[in-house]
Amino acid sequence: MRCGQGVRVDHLGLIAASVLALPNALFVGSAPPAMVTISAAAFDTSVSPTPTVERRGRNNQLTWSAVTISSGAEVRYIVTRHRDGTVESTCQDGDIPVITNGVVSCTDRRSEPADEYSVTAYVVGPTGSATWSLPESDLAGS
């Protein structure tokens, strides 16, 4: 079991503002003065999907299967380019990943033919402060 922000238990044994993350489930609990709230959700997979990379002119087009979470929260993606030992985020600004019919796609406009990519799926938890992500995908290249 991993603990995102740690587990704090008050003298009454209540979980206070805690996040527990299991391999593909997220539990967020808080104990405001008058009530205790606990939220839970599970991703539909246990690791981020590996992208498919297709060279299109001077750009690399990436596609992968969309990830969902049982709570219905929006799943977002970090796309990472691996080039000659350098790692940096890509598919940002106007080229952010777009979901169409369960397939996510984005274009890396600063690509080179030998670039490799990985994807990390993440969601911001119900409290707005707890971000939970799946493990990064395997590398893929064109």
C-alpha positions in Angstrom: 0.0 0.0 0.0 1.3 3.5 -0.9 0.2 6.6 1.0 0.0 9.7 -1.1 0.1 12.3 1.7 0.4 9.9 4.6 -2.3 8.7 7.0 -3.0 10.8 10.1 -5.3 9.4 12.7 -6.7 11.6 15.4 -7.4 10.5 19.0 -10.8 9.3 17.9 -9.3 7.0 15.3 -10.7 9.0 12.3 -8.7 9.5 9.1 -8.0 13.2 8.8 -7.2 14.7 5.3 -5.6 11.5 4.1 -4.9 9.9 0.8 -4.4 6.2 0.3 -3.4 4.9 -3.1 -3.5 1.2 -4.1 -2.3 -0.1 -7.5 -5.4 1.1 -9.3 -7.6 2.7 -6.6 -7.7 6.0 -4.8 -9.2 6.7 -1.4 -9.4 10.3 -0.1 -10.7 11.0 3.3 -11.1 14.2 5.3 -12.5 15.0 8.7 -13.9 18.6 8.8 -15.3 19.6 12.2 -18.8 18.3 11.8 -18.4 15.3 9.4 -16.1 12.7 7.9 -16.0 12.3 4.1 -14.4 9.5 2.2 -14.2 9.2 -1.6 -13.0 6.3 -3.6 -12.3 5.6 -7.3 -10.5 3.1 -9.5 -8.8 3.4 -12.8 -9.8 0.9 -15.5 -6.1 -0.3 -15.9 -3.1 -0.6 -13.6 -0.5 1.1 -15.9 -0.6 4.0 -18.4 -1.1 2.8 -22.0 1.9 2.7 -24.3 1.5 5.1 -27.2 1.8 4.3 -30.9 4.0 6.7 -32.7 3.6 7.5 -36.4 5.9 9.8 -38.3 4.0 12.4 -40.4 6.3 14.7 -42.3 8.4 16.5 -39.7 6.0 15.6 -36.8 5.3 12.6 -34.7 1.7 11.7 -34.2 1.0 9.8 -30.9 -2.1 7.7 -30.1 -3.1 5.5 -27.2 -6.2 4.1 -25.6 -8.1 6.5 -23.2 -8.0 5.6 -19.5 -11.1 6.0 -17.4 -11.7 6.3 -13.7 -14.8 5.0 -11.9 -15.6 8.3 -10.3 -16.0 9.9 -13.8 -13.3 12.4 -13.0 -11.3 13.8 -16.0 -8.2 11.8 -16.7 -5.3 13.9 -18.0 -2.0 12.9 -19.6 1.6 13.8 -19.4 3.5 12.9 -22.6 7.2 12.6 -22.2 9.8 12.7 -25.1 13.0 10.7 -24.7 15.9 11.8 -26.9 19.5 11.0 -26.6 19.3 10.7 -22.8 17.2 13.9 -22.5 13.7 13.7 -21.1 11.1 16.5 -21.5 7.4 17.0 -21.7 5.7 17.4 -25.0 2.2 17.6 -26.4 1.5 20.9 -24.6 -0.2 24.2 -25.3 -2.1 23.9 -28.6 -1.1 20.2 -29.0 -2.5 18.8 -25.8 -3.9 15.3 -25.9 -7.4 15.1 -27.3 -9.8 12.2 -26.8 -12.0 11.0 -29.7 -14.1 7.8 -29.4 -11.9 6.4 -26.7 -8.6 7.1 -28.5 -6.2 9.8 -27.3 -4.0 11.6 -29.7 -1.5 14.4 -29.8 1.2 15.8 -32.1 4.9 16.5 -31.2 5.9 19.3 -33.6 9.5 19.4 -32.3 10.2 15.7 -33.0 13.0 13.8 -34.6 12.6 10.4 -36.2 14.4 8.5 -33.4 12.4 10.0 -30.5 10.7 7.7 -28.0 7.7 8.5 -25.9 6.0 7.5 -22.7 2.6 8.5 -21.3 1.5 9.0 -17.7 -2.3 9.1 -16.9 -3.3 11.2 -13.9 -6.3 12.6 -12.2 -6.7 15.4 -9.6 -8.5 13.9 -6.6 -11.9 15.1 -5.3 -10.3 17.4 -2.7 -8.4 19.3 -5.5 -5.1 18.7 -3.7 -4.5 15.0 -4.1 -3.2 14.1 -7.6 -3.0 10.4 -8.4 -1.3 8.8 -11.4 -0.8 5.4 -12.9 2.7 4.2 -13.5 4.4 5.6 -16.6 3.9 3.5 -19.8 6.7 1.6 -21.6 8.7 3.6 -24.2 7.5 3.6 -27.8 9.1 5.0 -31.0 8.3 5.3 -34.7 
